[in-house]
């Protein structure tokens, strides 16, 4: 019986092995059919953007080709010509924007047409477009750029009679302290006097004082009658410009003047620093401060500073910051290192600190006696009042003065235009 069962099992096993190739062929055929037809879409799902082998392409829309052309662009905003009187009785005209609430005379960027560039109308100033990069104004037509720079240059010449450049600069000018609302503008009473005296001595009287430095009220029209090349702003306190001061300063800067501010609380985030940045944003709403590189022409305007900014009071060495305006020239210079404190130290004929005002103290420092720093019973201690620091601060001062006197004419000379 057992032998019979074993014989039947062996017969069944042999039959299975004989039919194995048929099973393998059937499996391979199933796989082949799956690979060929498995990716085809059997039931199409209606969804936007899906295209399958069963979806015919949509016919082109013939109505688009026959559609009427789009309407022409709307007319450009109205512009008007503004005139700024000059000392010679002539008017310098340029295009201004008629924006709601705008009260200042501000050049706007407009497109230049070839006809306007070749044959400007007598009743309309040449259209101008400042360079978008704000570096050189290369997109502005040469005639318009010369007119813009010439107008600003005449403003400075009317107030100083400046000629020459660099160490050959000749001018008669005066520094003016800016009297502004809420500020201690006269915190360094002898700084500007000492600076202008040193400028005259180092320039061998080529750059002379018209008069001793004096205050000028920012809210008055003296900015436009005296035409100072720059006004000096300093202080310790938080302050807020009045609306009259904001408007006068805006018009003064657009006319060609400049602001030189020196933070008498050296460094950033002091009361004066935060107030001055905030208020200048009210004066020039679309402009921001930028760091002046150490290879800027200011650093070589009279004395080469070798790309190293002098240290200010108590070794502060924050970089100079500026705001650019007319044809990308500097309109605001901001020194954060309290150089005015160092200018309180007058120099003798050997360019050394005139020490009769000083008493040597511990750590080789000096105590300064004077109306700002204290009385004979009190004094303020400074860490780095020495000959080298003070002389370097004066050299930076004369460099800034010479650059502010020449900045527009240097640009015009580079364009081949000489002073008349």
KEKE-3310 file (N, C-alpha, C; in steps of 0.2 Angstrom, whole numbers, plus 5000, padded with zeros to 4 digits):
npx = (5004:5009:5019:5012:5006:5018:5022:5012:5013:5025:5023:5014:5022:5031:5023:5020:5032:5034:5024:5028:5036:5026:5018:5028:5029:5016:5016:5026:5020:5009:5016:5022:5011:5006:5016:5015:5002:4998:5001:4992:4977:4962:4950:4945:4949:4941:4950:4958:4971:4976:4982:4981:4984:4973:4967:4962:4971:4966:4957:4965:4961:4954:4949:4957:4968:4961:4958:4955:4968:4977:4973:4981:4994:4990:4991:5005:5009:5006:5018:5028:5038:5050:5057:5072:5078:5094:5109:5113:5102:5096:5087:5087:5081:5072:5064:5050:5041:5024:5018:5005:5004:5018:5031:5043:5057:5061:5071:5064:5064:5062:5058:5068:5066:5072:5070:5068:5081:5089:5084:5080:5066:5063:5053:5053:5062:5077:5073:5076:5084:5089:5103:5099:5107:5112:5126:5134:5126:5124:5114:5108:5106:5120:5119:5109:5114:5125:5119:5112:5122:5129:5120:5120:5133:5135:5128:5136:5147:5142:5142:5155:5165:5174:5188:5199:5206:5209:5224:5226:5215:5205:5196:5184:5176:5164:5161:5146:5136:5122:5107:5095:5079:5077:5090:5107:5116:5128:5138:5152:5160:5172:5177:5174:5180:5193:5195:5193:5203:5214:5213:5215:5228:5235:5232:5239:5232:5225:5212:5202:5194:5178:5172:5172:5167:5149:5132:5118:5101:5091:5078:5076:5077:5090:5098:5097:5100:5113:5120:5128:5141:5141:5132:5135:5131:5128:5128:5122:5110:5093:5082:5070:5066:5057:5043:5046:5060:5062:5057:5065:5078:5077:5075:5087:5097:5093:5096:5109:5117:5125:5125:5135:5136:5141:5143:5142:5141:5150:5149:5137:5119:5117:5109:5109:5113:5102:5092:5096:5097:5084:5078:5084:5078:5065:5068:5074:5065:5066:5079:5094:5106:5123:5138:5154:5167:5184:5192:5187:5186:5186:5195:5207:5206:5214:5224:5232:5224:5228:5219:5214:5204:5204:5205:5192:5186:5190:5194:5185:5181:5171:5165:5163:5148:5136:5124:5118:5114:5111:5114:5120:5130:5138:5127:5125:5136:5141:5149:5153:5162:5164:5173:5173:5176:5189:5194:5193:5205:5217:5230:5248:5261:5269:5261:5257:5248:5242:5247:5244:5231:5229:5231:5242:5237:5234:5239:5244:5235:5224:5217:5204:5201:5187:5173:5164:5168:5169:5172:5185:5185:5179:5181:5182:5187:5198:5203:5212:5218:5230:5244:5245:5233:5224:5230:5227:5213:5211:5216:5207:5196:5200:5200:5187:5181:5187:5182:5168:5168:5172:5165:5155:5161:5172:5166:5161:5173:5178:5170:5174:5171:5174:5176:5169)
npy = (4994:5006:5008:5010:5022:5030:5029:5035:5048:5052:5051:5062:5072:5072:5076:5089:5096:5095:5103:5116:5125:5131:5138:5148:5154:5160:5169:5178:5183:5190:5200:5207:5212:5220:5230:5236:5241:5246:5259:5267:5277:5272:5276:5292:5306:5321:5335:5351:5355:5343:5331:5317:5302:5300:5312:5324:5338:5355:5366:5380:5397:5407:5420:5428:5432:5440:5451:5468:5480:5484:5498:5514:5519:5528:5546:5554:5560:5577:5589:5603:5618:5623:5638:5644:5658:5666:5674:5682:5687:5678:5664:5647:5633:5618:5602:5598:5588:5587:5582:5577:5587:5590:5601:5605:5609:5597:5588:5576:5560:5557:5552:5553:5560:5558:5569:5579:5580:5584:5596:5606:5615:5632:5636:5625:5616:5605:5587:5576:5562:5553:5543:5526:5519:5528:5533:5540:5547:5544:5542:5554:5567:5576:5590:5594:5589:5597:5609:5607:5604:5616:5626:5623:5625:5639:5643:5641:5648:5661:5663:5662:5664:5655:5647:5637:5621:5607:5609:5622:5629:5643:5654:5664:5662:5658:5649:5643:5640:5630:5636:5628:5621:5616:5611:5610:5620:5627:5620:5617:5630:5636:5628:5629:5642:5639:5629:5636:5645:5637:5632:5643:5646:5634:5634:5645:5657:5656:5651:5660:5668:5675:5681:5679:5663:5661:5661:5655:5656:5643:5642:5654:5665:5668:5658:5658:5671:5674:5662:5651:5639:5628:5622:5620:5608:5603:5595:5588:5584:5576:5581:5590:5596:5611:5613:5624:5624:5611:5613:5624:5619:5608:5615:5623:5613:5607:5618:5619:5620:5613:5601:5599:5588:5585:5573:5577:5568:5555:5541:5528:5528:5537:5551:5563:5557:5548:5557:5566:5557:5554:5566:5571:5562:5567:5579:5575:5564:5553:5549:5541:5538:5533:5524:5532:5527:5524:5528:5538:5554:5564:5560:5564:5577:5588:5585:5570:5556:5543:5533:5530:5534:5547:5545:5550:5559:5551:5539:5535:5529:5529:5526:5540:5546:5549:5559:5559:5570:5581:5577:5566:5570:5574:5580:5580:5578:5568:5566:5555:5555:5566:5576:5590:5592:5589:5600:5610:5611:5622:5625:5628:5637:5627:5617:5610:5605:5619:5621:5629:5630:5618:5605:5593:5576:5561:5545:5551:5559:5573:5587:5597:5614:5626:5635:5626:5613:5614:5622:5631:5622:5610:5598:5589:5573:5567:5553:5553:5565:5571:5577:5571:5565:5577:5585:5576:5576:5590:5590:5581:5590:5601:5594:5591:5603:5609:5599:5601:5614:5612:5602:5602:5609:5601:5590:5596:5600:5588:5585:5593:5607:5623:5635:5651)
npz = (5000:5004:4995:4984:4986:4986:4973:4966:4970:4965:4952:4950:4954:4944:4933:4936:4935:4922:4917:4921:4913:4906:4915:4918:4906:4905:4916:4912:4901:4906:4914:4904:4896:4906:4908:4895:4894:4906:4910:4903:4902:4908:4914:4912:4922:4925:4926:4928:4918:4915:4903:4893:4884:4878:4877:4866:4858:4862:4850:4842:4849:4838:4840:4848:4840:4831:4839:4845:4845:4861:4872:4871:4883:4898:4899:4904:4921:4926:4924:4930:4928:4938:4946:4952:4960:4957:4962:4952:4946:4937:4932:4937:4929:4932:4931:4941:4952:4954:4967:4979:4993:4992:4995:4993:4981:4970:4960:4948:4941:4924:4908:4894:4878:4861:4853:4862:4868:4858:4853:4864:4871:4872:4882:4891:4902:4899:4899:4912:4918:4932:4936:4940:4948:4956:4956:4946:4938:4924:4915:4913:4902:4896:4895:4903:4916:4917:4919:4931:4940:4938:4943:4957:4960:4958:4969:4979:4975:4976:4989:4994:4984:4979:4971:4961:4966:4977:4986:4980:4981:4983:4993:5002:5016:5029:5044:5050:5065:5067:5073:5081:5085:5102:5104:5111:5103:5104:5111:5110:5111:5106:5095:5081:5078:5081:5071:5059:5060:5059:5047:5039:5042:5038:5024:5020:5020:5009:5010:5017:5032:5031:5041:5059:5065:5067:5074:5065:5062:5059:5055:5049:5034:5032:5027:5013:5009:5015:5010:5015:5012:5020:5035:5052:5063:5079:5096:5111:5115:5114:5101:5091:5075:5070:5059:5051:5051:5046:5032:5028:5028:5019:5007:5007:5005:4993:4985:4985:4996:5011:5025:5039:5052:5069:5081:5097:5108:5107:5096:5092:5094:5104:5112:5104:5092:5088:5087:5077:5066:5065:5062:5051:5042:5041:5034:5022:5015:5006:5006:5013:5025:5021:5023:5022:5011:5014:5004:4998:4989:4999:5009:5003:5000:5004:5014:5013:5020:5020:5019:5032:5045:5057:5074:5086:5100:5115:5109:5100:5084:5073:5057:5044:5039:5026:5016:5000:4986:4976:4959:4964:4973:4989:5002:5015:5028:5041:5056:5068:5079:5089:5085:5086:5100:5101:5093:5101:5107:5104:5092:5092:5084:5080:5077:5088:5103:5112:5127:5137:5142:5148:5160:5165:5169:5177:5169:5158:5152:5149:5158:5153:5155:5155:5148:5143:5148:5162:5177:5187:5197:5193:5181:5165:5161:5148:5137:5126:5122:5113:5104:5092:5089:5090:5079:5068:5068:5065:5052:5045:5047:5038:5026:5024:5024:5012:5002:5003:4998:4985:4978:4968:4958:4955:4949:4938:4932:4928:4918:4909:4910:4914:4928:4925)
capx = (5000:5014:5023:5007:5006:5024:5022:5007:5016:5031:5020:5011:5027:5034:5018:5020:5038:5033:5020:5031:5038:5020:5017:5033:5028:5010:5018:5030:5016:5005:5020:5023:5005:5005:5021:5013:4995:4997:5001:4986:4972:4956:4945:4948:4946:4941:4953:4961:4978:4978:4982:4983:4985:4966:4964:4964:4972:4960:4959:4967:4956:4955:4946:4963:4972:4957:4956:4958:4975:4976:4972:4987:4995:4988:4995:5010:5007:5008:5024:5029:5044:5051:5063:5075:5082:5101:5112:5114:5096:5094:5083:5089:5075:5072:5058:5048:5035:5018:5015:5001:5008:5025:5032:5050:5059:5065:5071:5061:5066:5058:5061:5071:5065:5078:5068:5069:5088:5092:5081:5076:5062:5064:5049:5053:5069:5078:5071:5082:5083:5095:5105:5096:5112:5114:5133:5137:5121:5126:5108:5106:5109:5125:5117:5105:5118:5129:5114:5110:5128:5131:5116:5122:5140:5134:5125:5142:5152:5139:5143:5162:5169:5179:5191:5204:5204:5214:5228:5226:5208:5205:5189:5183:5170:5163:5157:5140:5133:5115:5103:5089:5074:5078:5097:5113:5120:5135:5141:5159:5160:5178:5179:5174:5185:5200:5196:5194:5210:5219:5212:5218:5235:5238:5231:5243:5227:5221:5205:5201:5187:5174:5171:5172:5161:5143:5126:5113:5095:5089:5071:5075:5079:5097:5101:5096:5103:5120:5122:5134:5143:5138:5131:5138:5126:5131:5125:5122:5103:5088:5079:5065:5065:5051:5041:5049:5067:5063:5056:5071:5084:5076:5076:5094:5101:5092:5099:5117:5121:5127:5125:5140:5134:5146:5140:5146:5141:5153:5147:5130:5113:5117:5103:5110:5113:5096:5088:5099:5095:5077:5075:5086:5073:5060:5071:5075:5062:5068:5086:5096:5114:5128:5145:5159:5173:5190:5196:5183:5190:5187:5201:5213:5205:5219:5229:5231:5223:5231:5214:5213:5200:5207:5201:5189:5186:5190:5196:5180:5183:5166:5166:5159:5142:5134:5118:5119:5107:5111:5118:5123:5135:5136:5124:5125:5142:5140:5155:5151:5167:5165:5179:5173:5179:5197:5195:5193:5212:5220:5237:5253:5264:5273:5256:5256:5243:5244:5245:5243:5224:5229:5235:5243:5234:5236:5239:5247:5229:5224:5210:5203:5197:5184:5166:5160:5170:5168:5175:5191:5184:5177:5184:5180:5193:5198:5208:5217:5220:5237:5246:5244:5225:5221:5232:5223:5206:5211:5217:5201:5192:5201:5198:5179:5179:5189:5178:5162:5168:5173:5162:5151:5166:5176:5162:5161:5179:5179:5166:5177:5168:5178:5173:5170)
capy = (5000:5012:5008:5012:5029:5034:5029:5040:5055:5053:5053:5069:5077:5073:5080:5096:5098:5095:5109:5122:5130:5134:5143:5153:5158:5164:5174:5183:5187:5195:5206:5211:5216:5226:5235:5240:5244:5248:5266:5270:5280:5269:5281:5299:5311:5328:5340:5356:5355:5336:5329:5311:5300:5300:5319:5328:5345:5360:5370:5387:5402:5412:5427:5432:5435:5446:5455:5474:5482:5487:5505:5517:5520:5534:5552:5555:5565:5584:5592:5610:5620:5628:5642:5646:5664:5666:5681:5686:5689:5674:5658:5640:5630:5611:5599:5596:5584:5590:5577:5580:5589:5591:5608:5606:5609:5591:5585:5570:5556:5557:5549:5558:5558:5561:5576:5584:5580:5588:5603:5608:5621:5638:5636:5619:5613:5598:5582:5573:5555:5552:5536:5522:5517:5534:5534:5545:5550:5543:5542:5561:5571:5580:5597:5594:5587:5603:5614:5605:5605:5623:5630:5622:5628:5646:5645:5641:5654:5667:5664:5661:5666:5649:5646:5632:5615:5605:5614:5628:5632:5650:5656:5668:5659:5658:5643:5645:5636:5630:5637:5624:5620:5611:5609:5614:5621:5630:5616:5618:5637:5638:5623:5632:5647:5636:5626:5641:5648:5632:5631:5649:5645:5629:5636:5651:5662:5656:5650:5665:5669:5681:5683:5674:5659:5664:5657:5656:5653:5638:5644:5661:5665:5669:5652:5659:5677:5673:5657:5648:5633:5622:5624:5615:5606:5599:5595:5582:5582:5575:5587:5590:5602:5613:5613:5629:5622:5606:5616:5628:5614:5605:5620:5625:5607:5607:5624:5618:5620:5606:5601:5595:5587:5582:5571:5578:5562:5551:5534:5527:5527:5542:5555:5567:5552:5545:5563:5568:5553:5554:5573:5571:5558:5572:5584:5571:5558:5548:5548:5537:5538:5528:5524:5534:5523:5527:5530:5544:5560:5568:5558:5567:5584:5593:5581:5563:5553:5536:5528:5529:5539:5549:5544:5555:5559:5544:5534:5533:5529:5527:5529:5545:5544:5555:5558:5562:5573:5584:5573:5561:5573:5574:5585:5580:5575:5566:5563:5553:5554:5572:5580:5596:5592:5590:5606:5615:5612:5626:5623:5633:5638:5621:5612:5606:5608:5625:5618:5633:5629:5611:5602:5586:5572:5554:5541:5555:5562:5581:5590:5604:5619:5630:5636:5620:5607:5615:5628:5630:5617:5604:5597:5582:5569:5563:5548:5553:5571:5572:5581:5567:5565:5583:5587:5572:5579:5596:5588:5579:5595:5605:5590:5591:5610:5609:5595:5604:5620:5611:5596:5603:5611:5595:5586:5600:5600:5581:5585:5598:5613:5627:5641:5657)
capz = (5000:5005:4989:4979:4987:4984:4966:4963:4972:4960:4945:4951:4954:4937:4929:4938:4933:4915:4915:4924:4908:4903:4920:4918:4900:4907:4920:4908:4896:4911:4915:4897:4895:4912:4906:4889:4894:4913:4910:4899:4906:4906:4915:4912:4927:4923:4931:4924:4916:4914:4897:4893:4877:4876:4877:4860:4859:4860:4844:4844:4849:4833:4842:4851:4834:4828:4845:4843:4849:4868:4872:4873:4890:4900:4899:4910:4926:4924:4927:4929:4928:4944:4945:4958:4958:4959:4964:4946:4944:4932:4935:4935:4929:4931:4931:4948:4953:4957:4971:4984:4999:4991:4995:4991:4974:4970:4953:4947:4936:4919:4902:4889:4871:4857:4851:4868:4869:4852:4852:4870:4870:4877:4887:4895:4903:4896:4903:4915:4922:4936:4936:4945:4953:4960:4957:4942:4934:4917:4911:4913:4897:4898:4896:4910:4921:4918:4922:4938:4944:4938:4948:4964:4960:4958:4975:4984:4973:4978:4996:4995:4979:4978:4965:4962:4969:4982:4989:4977:4983:4986:4995:5008:5019:5036:5046:5054:5069:5066:5079:5080:5091:5107:5104:5113:5097:5106:5117:5109:5109:5102:5091:5074:5078:5081:5065:5053:5061:5057:5039:5036:5043:5034:5017:5019:5019:5003:5012:5023:5035:5030:5048:5064:5065:5070:5073:5060:5064:5054:5053:5045:5027:5031:5023:5006:5008:5016:5006:5017:5009:5024:5041:5057:5068:5084:5102:5116:5117:5109:5099:5086:5071:5069:5052:5047:5050:5041:5026:5026:5027:5013:5001:5007:5003:4986:4982:4984:5002:5014:5033:5043:5059:5073:5087:5103:5112:5102:5095:5090:5099:5109:5111:5098:5086:5086:5085:5071:5060:5064:5060:5044:5038:5040:5029:5015:5016:5002:5007:5019:5027:5019:5025:5017:5010:5016:4998:4995:4989:5005:5013:5000:4997:5006:5016:5012:5026:5020:5020:5039:5048:5063:5080:5089:5107:5119:5104:5095:5077:5069:5050:5042:5035:5021:5012:4993:4984:4969:4955:4968:4977:4996:5004:5022:5031:5048:5059:5075:5084:5093:5083:5089:5107:5100:5090:5107:5108:5099:5090:5091:5077:5078:5076:5094:5108:5116:5133:5143:5144:5150:5165:5164:5174:5177:5163:5152:5149:5151:5160:5150:5159:5150:5149:5142:5151:5169:5180:5190:5202:5190:5174:5162:5159:5141:5137:5120:5120:5112:5098:5086:5088:5088:5073:5063:5068:5061:5045:5043:5046:5032:5020:5023:5021:5005:4998:5002:4994:4978:4976:4962:4953:4954:4945:4932:4928:4925:4912:4904:4911:4919:4930:4921)
cpx = (5004:5017:5019:5007:5012:5024:5017:5010:5021:5028:5017:5016:5030:5030:5019:5026:5038:5029:5023:5033:5031:5018:5021:5031:5021:5012:5022:5025:5011:5010:5021:5017:5004:5010:5018:5007:4994:4997:4996:4981:4965:4950:4947:4945:4947:4944:4957:4968:4980:4977:4985:4983:4978:4963:4967:4966:4967:4962:4960:4961:4958:4953:4952:4967:4968:4955:4959:4964:4973:4976:4979:4988:4992:4993:4999:5007:5010:5014:5025:5036:5045:5057:5066:5080:5089:5103:5112:5108:5093:5090:5086:5083:5076:5065:5056:5042:5030:5014:5011:5005:5015:5026:5039:5051:5063:5065:5068:5064:5061:5061:5063:5070:5070:5076:5070:5077:5091:5090:5077:5072:5064:5059:5049:5061:5070:5076:5077:5080:5090:5097:5102:5101:5114:5122:5135:5132:5122:5120:5105:5109:5114:5123:5113:5109:5122:5125:5113:5116:5130:5127:5118:5129:5139:5131:5131:5146:5149:5141:5151:5167:5175:5181:5196:5201:5210:5218:5229:5219:5209:5198:5189:5176:5170:5159:5151:5137:5125:5111:5097:5085:5077:5085:5102:5118:5127:5138:5149:5160:5167:5180:5179:5179:5192:5201:5197:5201:5215:5219:5216:5226:5238:5237:5235:5238:5224:5214:5204:5194:5184:5173:5172:5166:5155:5137:5122:5107:5092:5082:5070:5077:5086:5101:5102:5099:5111:5123:5128:5135:5140:5136:5133:5133:5129:5127:5125:5114:5099:5084:5074:5065:5058:5049:5045:5057:5067:5062:5062:5077:5083:5078:5083:5098:5099:5094:5106:5120:5122:5126:5131:5138:5140:5143:5144:5145:5144:5150:5139:5125:5114:5111:5104:5110:5106:5091:5090:5097:5088:5074:5078:5081:5067:5062:5071:5072:5064:5075:5088:5104:5117:5135:5150:5165:5179:5194:5192:5188:5191:5193:5207:5212:5210:5225:5228:5230:5226:5225:5213:5210:5203:5202:5198:5190:5186:5190:5191:5182:5177:5167:5161:5153:5139:5127:5120:5113:5108:5116:5123:5129:5133:5133:5124:5132:5140:5146:5152:5155:5169:5172:5179:5176:5187:5198:5195:5201:5215:5227:5242:5256:5268:5268:5256:5251:5245:5242:5244:5236:5224:5233:5236:5241:5237:5235:5240:5241:5229:5217:5210:5199:5194:5177:5162:5161:5169:5171:5182:5191:5182:5180:5181:5187:5193:5204:5214:5218:5227:5238:5244:5237:5222:5223:5228:5216:5206:5212:5211:5196:5193:5199:5191:5178:5181:5184:5171:5162:5169:5169:5158:5156:5171:5173:5162:5167:5181:5175:5168:5174:5172:5174:5174:5175)
cpy = (5006:5013:5011:5020:5033:5034:5034:5047:5057:5055:5060:5074:5078:5077:5087:5099:5099:5101:5116:5127:5134:5140:5149:5158:5163:5170:5180:5187:5192:5201:5210:5215:5222:5232:5239:5244:5247:5255:5270:5272:5276:5273:5288:5303:5318:5333:5345:5354:5348:5334:5322:5309:5300:5307:5322:5335:5350:5364:5377:5392:5407:5419:5431:5435:5441:5451:5462:5476:5485:5494:5508:5518:5527:5540:5552:5561:5572:5586:5599:5612:5625:5632:5644:5652:5663:5673:5685:5688:5684:5668:5652:5636:5622:5608:5597:5592:5587:5584:5580:5581:5590:5599:5610:5606:5603:5589:5578:5566:5555:5554:5554:5555:5561:5568:5581:5585:5585:5595:5605:5615:5626:5638:5630:5617:5607:5593:5578:5566:5553:5544:5532:5520:5522:5535:5540:5549:5550:5543:5549:5564:5575:5587:5598:5593:5594:5608:5613:5607:5613:5628:5629:5625:5635:5648:5645:5647:5660:5669:5664:5663:5661:5648:5640:5626:5612:5610:5621:5631:5638:5651:5660:5665:5660:5652:5646:5639:5636:5631:5633:5623:5615:5608:5613:5615:5624:5626:5616:5625:5639:5633:5626:5637:5644:5632:5631:5644:5644:5631:5637:5648:5640:5630:5642:5657:5662:5654:5654:5665:5675:5685:5678:5670:5662:5660:5659:5652:5649:5640:5650:5660:5667:5664:5654:5666:5677:5668:5654:5641:5627:5626:5619:5614:5601:5599:5588:5580:5579:5581:5586:5596:5604:5612:5618:5627:5616:5608:5620:5624:5610:5609:5622:5619:5606:5613:5623:5618:5613:5607:5597:5595:5583:5580:5572:5573:5556:5544:5534:5526:5532:5547:5559:5562:5550:5551:5565:5564:5553:5561:5573:5567:5562:5577:5581:5564:5552:5546:5544:5538:5532:5529:5527:5530:5527:5529:5535:5550:5565:5567:5561:5574:5589:5589:5574:5559:5545:5531:5526:5535:5541:5547:5550:5555:5552:5538:5531:5534:5526:5530:5535:5543:5550:5553:5562:5564:5575:5580:5568:5564:5574:5581:5586:5575:5574:5563:5562:5553:5560:5575:5587:5597:5593:5597:5612:5616:5616:5624:5629:5633:5632:5615:5607:5609:5614:5623:5623:5633:5622:5610:5595:5582:5565:5550:5545:5558:5570:5582:5597:5608:5624:5631:5630:5614:5608:5621:5626:5624:5611:5604:5590:5579:5566:5559:5549:5560:5572:5575:5577:5567:5571:5586:5583:5574:5585:5595:5585:5585:5600:5601:5591:5598:5611:5605:5599:5611:5618:5605:5596:5604:5605:5591:5590:5600:5593:5581:5590:5605:5617:5633:5647:5662)
cpz = (5000:4998:4983:4979:4985:4976:4963:4965:4967:4953:4945:4950:4947:4932:4930:4935:4925:4913:4918:4919:4906:4909:4920:4912:4902:4911:4917:4904:4900:4912:4909:4896:4900:4910:4900:4890:4901:4914:4906:4903:4904:4908:4916:4917:4925:4928:4926:4924:4915:4907:4896:4885:4874:4875:4870:4862:4858:4854:4846:4844:4844:4835:4845:4845:4831:4833:4843:4848:4856:4867:4874:4880:4892:4900:4905:4915:4924:4928:4926:4930:4934:4943:4951:4957:4961:4960:4958:4943:4939:4936:4932:4935:4928:4933:4939:4947:4957:4961:4976:4990:4998:4991:4993:4984:4973:4963:4953:4941:4930:4913:4897:4882:4867:4855:4856:4869:4864:4852:4858:4868:4874:4883:4892:4896:4900:4901:4906:4918:4925:4935:4941:4950:4958:4961:4953:4938:4926:4912:4910:4907:4899:4899:4902:4916:4923:4921:4929:4942:4944:4943:4955:4965:4961:4965:4980:4982:4976:4985:4998:4990:4978:4971:4966:4965:4973:4986:4986:4977:4986:4988:5001:5011:5026:5038:5051:5059:5068:5073:5078:5086:5096:5108:5108:5108:5099:5111:5116:5107:5105:5097:5083:5073:5077:5074:5059:5054:5058:5050:5036:5036:5038:5026:5015:5017:5012:5004:5018:5026:5032:5036:5053:5064:5069:5070:5068:5062:5058:5051:5049:5038:5026:5027:5016:5004:5009:5012:5009:5014:5013:5031:5046:5062:5073:5091:5105:5116:5112:5107:5093:5082:5071:5061:5048:5046:5045:5034:5023:5024:5021:5007:5001:5004:4995:4982:4981:4990:5005:5022:5035:5050:5062:5079:5093:5109:5107:5102:5093:5096:5105:5108:5105:5092:5084:5084:5078:5065:5059:5061:5052:5039:5037:5034:5022:5016:5012:5002:5013:5019:5024:5022:5020:5017:5012:5010:4995:4994:4995:5009:5009:4998:4999:5008:5015:5019:5026:5021:5028:5042:5055:5069:5083:5097:5110:5114:5100:5088:5072:5062:5049:5038:5031:5018:5006:4991:4977:4965:4959:4972:4984:4998:5012:5024:5039:5051:5066:5080:5089:5091:5086:5096:5106:5097:5096:5109:5103:5098:5090:5085:5075:5078:5082:5099:5112:5123:5139:5146:5147:5156:5165:5170:5174:5170:5157:5149:5151:5153:5157:5154:5154:5151:5148:5146:5159:5171:5183:5195:5199:5183:5172:5159:5152:5141:5132:5118:5120:5106:5092:5084:5086:5081:5067:5063:5064:5054:5042:5042:5040:5026:5019:5021:5014:5000:4997:4998:4986:4975:4969:4956:4951:4948:4938:4928:4925:4919:4907:4905:4916:4922:4926:4924)
residu = (UNK:UNK:UNK:UNK:UNK:UNK:UNK:UNK:UNK:UNK:UNK:UNK:UNK:UNK:UNK:UNK:UNK:UNK:UNK:UNK:UNK:UNK:UNK:UNK:UNK:UNK:UNK:UNK:UNK:UNK:UNK:UNK:UNK:UNK:UNK:UNK:UNK:UNK:UNK:UNK:UNK:UNK:UNK:UNK:UNK:UNK:UNK:UNK:UNK:UNK:UNK:UNK:UNK:UNK:UNK:UNK:UNK:UNK:UNK:UNK:UNK:UNK:UNK:UNK:UNK:UNK:UNK:UNK:UNK:UNK:UNK:UNK:UNK:UNK:UNK:UNK:UNK:UNK:UNK:UNK:UNK:UNK:UNK:UNK:UNK:UNK:UNK:UNK:UNK:UNK:UNK:UNK:UNK:UNK:UNK:UNK:UNK:UNK:UNK:UNK:UNK:UNK:UNK:UNK:UNK:UNK:UNK:UNK:UNK:UNK:UNK:UNK:UNK:UNK:UNK:UNK:UNK:UNK:UNK:UNK:UNK:UNK:UNK:UNK:UNK:UNK:UNK:UNK:UNK:UNK:UNK:UNK:UNK:UNK:UNK:UNK:UNK:UNK:UNK:UNK:UNK:UNK:UNK:UNK:UNK:UNK:UNK:UNK:UNK:UNK:UNK:UNK:UNK:UNK:UNK:UNK:UNK:UNK:UNK:UNK:UNK:UNK:UNK:UNK:UNK:UNK:UNK:UNK:UNK:UNK:UNK:UNK:UNK:UNK:UNK:UNK:UNK:UNK:UNK:UNK:UNK:UNK:UNK:UNK:UNK:UNK:UNK:UNK:UNK:UNK:UNK:UNK:UNK:UNK:UNK:UNK:UNK:UNK:UNK:UNK:UNK:UNK:UNK:UNK:UNK:UNK:UNK:UNK:UNK:UNK:UNK:UNK:UNK:UNK:UNK:UNK:UNK:UNK:UNK:UNK:UNK:UNK:UNK:UNK:UNK:UNK:UNK:UNK:UNK:UNK:UNK:UNK:UNK:UNK:UNK:UNK:UNK:UNK:UNK:UNK:UNK:UNK:UNK:UNK:UNK:UNK:UNK:UNK:UNK:UNK:UNK:UNK:UNK:UNK:UNK:UNK:UNK:UNK:UNK:UNK:UNK:UNK:UNK:UNK:UNK:UNK:UNK:UNK:UNK:UNK:UNK:UNK:UNK:UNK:UNK:UNK:UNK:UNK:UNK:UNK:UNK:UNK:UNK:UNK:UNK:UNK:UNK:UNK:UNK:UNK:UNK:UNK:UNK:UNK:UNK:UNK:UNK:UNK:UNK:UNK:UNK:UNK:UNK:UNK:UNK:UNK:UNK:UNK:UNK:UNK:UNK:UNK:UNK:UNK:UNK:UNK:UNK:UNK:UNK:UNK:UNK:UNK:UNK:UNK:UNK:UNK:UNK:UNK:UNK:UNK:UNK:UNK:UNK:UNK:UNK:UNK:UNK:UNK:UNK:UNK:UNK:UNK:UNK:UNK:UNK:UNK:UNK:UNK:UNK:UNK:UNK:UNK:UNK:UNK:UNK:UNK:UNK:UNK:UNK:UNK:UNK:UNK:UNK:UNK:UNK:UNK:UNK:UNK:UNK:UNK:UNK:UNK:UNK:UNK:UNK:UNK:UNK:UNK:UNK:UNK:UNK:UNK:UNK:UNK:UNK:UNK:UNK:UNK:UNK:UNK:UNK:UNK:UNK:UNK:UNK:UNK:UNK:UNK:UNK:UNK:UNK:UNK:UNK:UNK:UNK:UNK:UNK:UNK:UNK:UNK:UNK:UNK:UNK:UNK:UNK:UNK:UNK:UNK:UNK:UNK)
# end
